[in-house]
Amino acid sequence: MKPWLALLLGICTAHADLEGWKNAEKRGVAPDQARHSIHSYFNVCPESPDGKHILYFTSTTPEGEKGDLRIIERATGKETIIADGITCEDAHRAACQQWSGGGRFVVYHTLTEGRWSVRAVDISTKEERVLAMDRQLGYGSATGKYAPVYGCHWNPGAHRNLEMIDVATGEITTPITAEQTVVEYGEWIDRKLGSRDLTIFFPVVSPDESKVFFKPCIPGGGTSYKGMSVSKRDGKAVYDLANGKFIRMVESWGHPSWSPDSAGIFEKANVLMDVATGKSGPRFSPSCFSDHPTLAPDASVFVTDADVTKRPFGKPGHWAIGVGSTTRDEFVVVDLFDNTKGAKSWRRSHPHPAFSADGRRIYYNVSDGPWTRLMVAEAK
């Protein structure tokens, strides 16, 4: 095929994919009851890799910080509680609940009697296991085998390293230590964070589990986890798990997510950085807004949310869900809503949109009433 024809077909395909979102069907996911239903974060999808179930945190408290985890069958609407008595850090990421093992497990973290723990639920048996105590959960690959964990960022105690837990067996390994990170990037950490008293925070593993990025963090050392000043963190360290070496340190965090091929990091401003070179390409759909962006599984389009108060189509406190092209400056507003209500947590819930594994559905949170609700938009 001639190069120009391949390019033309690629643009037409992307445009066709964008067209499907102009008349997307939007609906609530959970049964319409007096409760919050919250999807965790834009780095993970609440729909299982096989498309059979949707996972979410529910709460009947105004703050949305105490509740349970449920799954709902997409085909039948049957809802099942898989874990209860959960206390979250906030309603922003809820219990960091996510799929693992290709949908065999759900992993999450919770606070019980003053201690954090990372846990796994076997979906077929509903058996729950404690994977680690005094740790919190990062974000892993839904199709992979590992759960990335770290010590509490405000006061990690002895747990300052990145640990990877084989969810099926419970085996814990330590691919990166805080000490190694300081040896590699000590001057940067000192300059940026004002100390080398480092703990590894918020690891996000690539889809193929070959790489991870995390946020360097200096703990405040207190007992409270509520508040943005309980630790100081910024930048992102990128590490090659397969070959056991650091790749680079990036100056800012930027709400990053992995590209589907695990070769790039896509972040706020809708820019894709090549992990190998550290170079970023031109902004995708530069007229589109951006806050928490992720690429579709085929990378032909991306989805993002943002506060659109200052946009011509926005109003004060309104957020939007947008789908943009990766080949032309064009985007579609899939949903627009007041996001000033919902869960009254100290850290507010954001929409955090994420694609389903087949790229046909987008899941996101909406806080336009007393309850934060998980929504889904499906392309037509």
C-alpha positions as CSV (number, residue, x, y, z in Angstrom):
1,M,0.0,0.0,0.0
2,K,1.3,3.5,-0.8
3,P,2.3,5.5,2.3
4,W,-0.1,8.3,1.5
5,L,-3.0,5.9,1.1
6,A,-2.2,4.2,4.4
7,L,-2.1,7.7,6.1
8,L,-5.4,8.6,4.5
9,L,-7.1,5.4,5.6
10,G,-5.8,5.9,9.1
11,I,-7.3,9.4,9.3
12,C,-10.6,8.1,7.9
13,T,-10.6,5.3,10.5
14,A,-10.0,7.7,13.3
15,H,-12.7,10.1,12.0
16,A,-15.1,7.2,11.8
17,D,-14.3,6.2,15.4
18,L,-14.9,9.8,16.5
19,E,-18.2,9.9,14.7
20,G,-19.5,7.0,16.8
21,W,-19.2,9.1,19.9
22,K,-21.3,12.0,18.7
23,N,-24.5,10.1,19.5
24,A,-23.2,8.0,22.4
25,E,-25.8,6.5,24.6
26,K,-25.4,7.5,28.3
27,R,-26.8,5.8,31.3
28,G,-26.1,5.1,35.0
29,V,-24.3,1.8,35.8
30,A,-25.6,1.0,39.3
31,P,-29.2,0.6,40.3
32,D,-30.8,4.0,41.0
33,Q,-30.7,4.1,44.8
34,A,-29.8,6.6,47.5
35,R,-26.0,5.9,47.5
36,H,-22.8,6.9,45.8
37,S,-21.4,4.6,43.1
38,I,-17.8,5.5,42.3
39,H,-15.2,4.2,39.8
40,S,-11.7,4.5,41.1
41,Y,-9.4,6.2,38.6
42,F,-8.6,6.9,34.9
43,N,-5.7,4.5,34.9
44,V,-8.0,1.5,35.3
45,C,-11.4,0.5,33.8
46,P,-14.2,-0.7,36.0
47,E,-15.4,-3.1,33.3
48,S,-13.7,-6.5,33.6
49,P,-11.4,-7.4,30.7
50,D,-13.9,-10.0,29.4
51,G,-16.7,-7.4,29.5
52,K,-19.0,-9.4,31.8
53,H,-18.9,-7.3,35.0
54,I,-18.5,-3.7,36.2
55,L,-16.8,-2.9,39.5
56,Y,-17.5,0.0,41.7
57,F,-17.4,1.3,45.3
58,T,-20.7,2.2,46.9
59,S,-21.4,4.3,50.0
60,T,-24.5,5.7,51.7
61,T,-22.6,8.3,53.8
62,P,-22.5,11.9,52.6
63,E,-18.7,11.9,52.4
64,G,-18.5,8.7,50.3
65,E,-15.5,7.3,52.3
66,K,-17.1,4.3,53.9
67,G,-18.9,1.5,52.1
68,D,-18.5,-1.6,50.0
69,L,-17.4,-3.0,46.7
70,R,-19.9,-4.4,44.2
71,I,-19.9,-6.0,40.8
72,I,-22.8,-5.9,38.4
73,E,-23.4,-8.3,35.5
74,R,-23.7,-6.4,32.3
75,A,-26.0,-8.9,30.8
76,T,-28.5,-9.3,33.6
77,G,-28.0,-6.3,35.9
78,K,-27.5,-8.6,38.9
79,E,-25.5,-6.8,41.6
80,T,-23.3,-8.6,44.1
81,I,-21.4,-7.2,47.2
82,I,-17.9,-8.7,47.1
83,A,-16.4,-6.8,50.0
84,D,-17.9,-4.6,52.8
85,G,-16.8,-2.6,55.8
86,I,-14.4,-0.6,53.7
87,T,-12.9,2.8,54.7
88,C,-11.2,4.8,51.9
89,E,-8.7,7.5,52.0
90,D,-11.1,9.8,50.1
91,A,-13.8,9.7,47.5
92,H,-11.3,10.8,44.8
93,R,-9.9,7.3,44.2
94,A,-12.3,5.4,46.5
95,A,-10.7,2.0,47.5
96,C,-8.4,2.0,44.5
97,Q,-10.4,-1.0,43.4
98,Q,-9.3,-2.7,40.2
99,W,-9.4,-5.9,38.2
100,S,-6.4,-8.3,38.2
101,G,-5.5,-11.6,36.6
102,G,-7.6,-11.1,33.6
103,G,-10.7,-10.5,35.7
104,R,-10.1,-13.4,38.1
105,F,-9.5,-11.1,41.0
106,V,-10.5,-7.7,42.4
107,V,-7.8,-6.0,44.5
108,Y,-8.3,-3.0,46.7
109,H,-7.1,-1.3,49.9
110,T,-8.9,-0.4,53.1
111,L,-8.3,1.1,56.6
112,T,-9.3,-1.2,59.5
113,E,-8.6,-0.5,63.2
114,G,-6.0,2.1,62.3
115,R,-4.1,0.0,59.8
116,W,-4.2,-0.1,56.0
117,S,-4.2,-3.4,54.1
118,V,-4.2,-4.5,50.5
119,R,-6.7,-7.3,49.8
120,A,-7.8,-9.5,46.9
121,V,-11.2,-11.1,46.2
122,D,-11.5,-14.2,44.0
123,I,-14.5,-13.4,41.9
124,S,-15.5,-17.1,41.4
125,T,-15.5,-18.0,45.1
126,K,-15.8,-14.6,46.7
127,E,-12.9,-15.6,49.0
128,E,-11.0,-12.6,50.4
129,R,-7.3,-12.6,51.3
130,V,-5.1,-10.0,52.9
131,L,-2.1,-9.5,50.6
132,A,-0.2,-7.0,52.7
133,M,-0.5,-5.0,55.9
134,D,0.5,-1.3,56.3
135,R,0.6,-0.8,52.6
136,Q,-1.6,0.9,50.0
137,L,-2.4,-0.1,46.4
138,G,-1.1,1.5,43.2
139,Y,-2.5,0.6,39.8
140,G,-1.6,-2.6,38.0
141,S,-2.6,-4.2,34.7
142,A,-6.1,-5.7,34.6
143,T,-4.7,-8.6,32.4
144,G,-1.5,-9.0,34.5
145,K,-0.6,-10.9,37.6
146,Y,0.8,-8.3,39.9
147,A,-0.6,-5.7,42.3
148,P,1.9,-2.8,43.0
149,V,2.0,-1.7,46.6
150,Y,3.8,0.9,48.7
151,G,3.9,2.3,52.3
152,C,1.5,5.0,53.3
153,H,2.8,8.2,51.7
154,W,2.4,10.4,54.8
155,N,4.1,8.0,57.1
156,P,5.4,4.8,55.5
157,G,7.3,3.4,58.4
158,A,9.5,0.5,57.2
159,H,7.7,0.3,53.8
160,R,9.4,2.8,51.6
161,N,10.0,0.6,48.5
162,L,7.9,-0.5,45.5
163,E,6.7,-4.0,46.1
164,M,4.9,-6.2,43.6
165,I,2.5,-8.9,44.8
166,D,1.6,-11.9,42.7
167,V,-2.1,-11.8,43.4
168,A,-2.7,-15.5,42.8
169,T,0.1,-16.8,45.0
170,G,0.6,-13.8,47.4
171,E,4.4,-13.8,46.8
172,I,5.9,-10.3,47.4
173,T,9.0,-9.1,45.5
174,T,10.8,-5.7,45.7
175,P,11.9,-4.5,42.2
176,I,12.8,-0.9,43.3
177,T,13.9,0.5,46.6
178,A,13.8,4.1,47.8
179,E,17.5,3.9,48.4
180,Q,18.2,3.0,44.7
181,T,16.0,5.9,43.6
182,V,18.0,8.3,45.8
183,V,21.3,7.0,44.4
184,E,20.0,7.5,40.8
185,Y,18.2,10.8,41.2
186,G,19.3,12.2,44.6
187,E,20.2,15.7,43.3
188,W,16.9,16.0,41.5
189,I,15.0,14.8,44.6
190,D,16.8,17.3,46.8
191,R,16.2,20.2,44.4
192,K,12.5,19.4,43.7
193,L,11.4,18.1,47.1
194,G,13.9,19.6,49.5
195,S,15.0,16.3,51.1
196,R,16.3,12.8,50.3
197,D,14.1,11.2,52.9
198,L,12.3,9.4,50.1
199,T,9.4,7.0,49.9
200,I,8.0,5.6,46.7
201,F,4.4,6.7,46.0
202,F,1.6,5.9,43.6
203,P,3.1,3.3,41.2
204,V,1.3,2.6,37.9
205,V,2.3,-0.5,36.0
206,S,2.3,-0.7,32.2
207,P,-0.3,-2.9,30.4
208,D,2.4,-5.6,29.7
209,E,3.9,-5.3,33.2
210,S,7.3,-4.5,31.7
211,K,7.6,-0.9,33.1
212,V,6.3,1.2,36.0
213,F,6.2,4.9,36.8
214,F,5.8,6.3,40.3
215,K,5.8,9.6,42.1
216,P,8.8,10.5,44.3
217,C,7.5,11.5,47.7
218,I,8.8,13.0,51.0
219,P,6.5,11.9,53.9
220,G,5.3,14.5,56.4
221,G,5.6,11.9,59.2
222,G,2.2,12.7,60.8
223,T,-0.7,10.4,61.7
224,S,-3.4,12.0,59.5
225,Y,-3.8,11.1,55.8
226,K,-6.3,13.9,55.1
227,G,-4.9,16.9,53.3
228,M,-2.7,17.6,50.3
229,S,0.2,18.7,52.6
230,V,0.7,15.4,54.5
231,S,3.5,14.6,52.1
232,K,5.4,16.4,49.4
233,R,5.5,14.7,46.0
234,D,6.1,15.6,42.4
235,G,7.7,14.4,39.1
236,K,7.6,10.8,37.9
237,A,10.4,8.2,37.8
238,V,10.1,5.6,35.0
239,Y,11.6,2.2,35.6
240,D,12.2,-0.8,33.3
241,L,10.9,-3.8,35.4
242,A,11.9,-6.3,32.7
243,N,15.5,-5.3,32.7
244,G,15.9,-3.9,36.2
245,K,17.0,-0.4,35.5
246,F,15.7,3.2,35.6
247,I,14.7,4.8,32.3
248,R,14.4,8.5,33.3
249,M,13.0,11.0,35.7
250,V,10.4,13.4,34.3
251,E,10.1,16.9,35.9
252,S,6.3,16.9,36.4
253,W,3.6,14.4,37.3
254,G,1.0,15.5,34.7
255,H,-1.8,13.0,35.3
256,P,0.0,10.3,33.3
257,S,-1.4,7.1,31.9
258,W,0.3,4.3,29.8
259,S,-0.2,4.0,26.1
260,P,-1.8,0.6,25.1
261,D,1.6,-0.7,23.7
262,S,3.4,0.2,27.0
263,A,5.9,2.3,25.0
264,G,4.6,5.8,25.9
265,I,3.1,7.9,28.6
266,F,0.0,10.0,27.8
267,E,-0.6,12.9,30.0
268,K,-2.4,16.2,30.6
269,A,-2.4,18.5,27.5
270,N,-3.1,15.3,25.5
271,V,0.6,14.8,24.8
272,L,2.3,11.4,24.3
273,M,5.9,10.9,25.5
274,D,8.1,8.2,24.1
275,V,9.5,6.5,27.2
276,A,12.7,5.3,25.4
277,T,13.7,8.8,24.1
278,G,11.9,11.1,26.6
279,K,10.6,13.1,23.6
280,S,6.9,14.2,23.3
281,G,5.0,14.4,20.1
282,P,2.7,17.2,19.1
283,R,-0.5,17.7,21.2
284,F,-3.4,15.5,20.0
285,S,-6.5,17.5,19.1
286,P,-5.0,20.7,20.5
287,S,-8.4,22.5,20.7
288,C,-9.7,19.8,23.1
289,F,-9.7,20.3,26.9
290,S,-7.6,18.0,29.1
291,D,-7.2,16.9,32.7
292,H,-7.2,13.1,33.1
293,P,-6.6,11.7,29.5
294,T,-6.3,8.1,28.4
295,L,-5.9,6.5,25.0
296,A,-8.4,4.1,23.5
297,P,-7.1,0.5,23.2
298,D,-6.4,1.0,19.4
299,A,-5.0,4.5,20.1
300,S,-7.1,6.1,17.4
301,V,-8.9,8.4,19.9
302,F,-8.5,9.5,23.5
303,V,-10.9,10.4,26.2
304,T,-10.4,13.1,28.8
305,D,-12.3,15.1,31.4
306,A,-11.8,18.7,32.6
307,D,-13.5,21.6,34.3
308,V,-14.9,23.5,31.3
309,T,-16.1,26.6,33.2
310,K,-14.1,28.9,30.9
311,R,-15.2,27.1,27.6
312,P,-17.9,28.7,25.5
313,F,-20.1,25.6,26.1
314,G,-19.3,25.5,29.8
315,K,-20.8,27.0,33.0
316,P,-19.3,27.6,36.4
317,G,-18.5,24.2,38.0
318,H,-19.3,22.2,34.9
319,W,-17.1,19.4,33.7
320,A,-17.1,17.6,30.4
321,I,-16.1,14.3,28.9
322,G,-14.5,14.6,25.6
323,V,-13.2,12.2,22.9
324,G,-10.6,13.5,20.6
325,S,-8.8,12.3,17.5
326,T,-5.1,11.4,17.6
327,T,-4.7,12.3,13.9
328,R,-6.6,15.6,13.5
329,D,-7.7,18.6,15.6
330,E,-11.2,17.4,16.3
331,F,-13.1,16.3,19.4
332,V,-16.6,15.5,20.5
333,V,-18.2,16.5,23.9
334,V,-19.8,13.2,25.0
335,D,-21.2,14.6,28.2
336,L,-21.5,17.9,30.1
337,F,-22.6,18.2,33.7
338,D,-22.4,20.1,37.0
339,N,-19.7,18.5,39.0
340,T,-19.9,20.6,42.2
341,K,-22.1,18.2,44.2
342,G,-22.0,14.5,45.0
343,A,-19.7,13.0,47.7
344,K,-18.6,15.5,50.3
345,S,-15.2,14.0,50.9
346,W,-12.2,16.2,51.8
347,R,-10.9,15.3,48.3
348,R,-13.6,15.5,45.7
349,S,-14.5,12.8,43.2
350,H,-13.5,13.6,39.6
351,P,-14.9,11.9,36.5
352,H,-11.7,10.0,35.7
353,P,-12.9,8.5,32.4
354,A,-11.6,5.2,31.1
355,F,-12.3,3.0,28.0
356,S,-13.6,-0.6,28.1
357,A,-11.2,-3.2,26.8
358,D,-13.0,-3.2,23.4
359,G,-13.0,0.6,23.2
360,R,-16.7,0.9,22.8
361,R,-17.6,2.2,26.2
362,I,-16.4,5.0,28.5
363,Y,-16.9,4.9,32.2
364,Y,-16.8,8.1,34.4
365,N,-18.1,9.6,37.6
366,V,-20.7,12.4,37.7
367,S,-21.4,14.5,40.8
368,D,-24.4,16.6,39.7
369,G,-26.7,15.7,42.6
370,P,-26.5,14.4,46.2
371,W,-24.9,11.2,45.1
372,T,-21.8,10.7,42.9
373,R,-22.8,8.2,40.2
374,L,-20.9,6.0,37.9
375,M,-22.0,6.5,34.3
376,V,-21.2,4.8,31.0
377,A,-21.3,6.2,27.5
378,E,-21.4,3.8,24.6
379,A,-20.5,4.7,21.0
380,K,-23.1,4.2,18.4
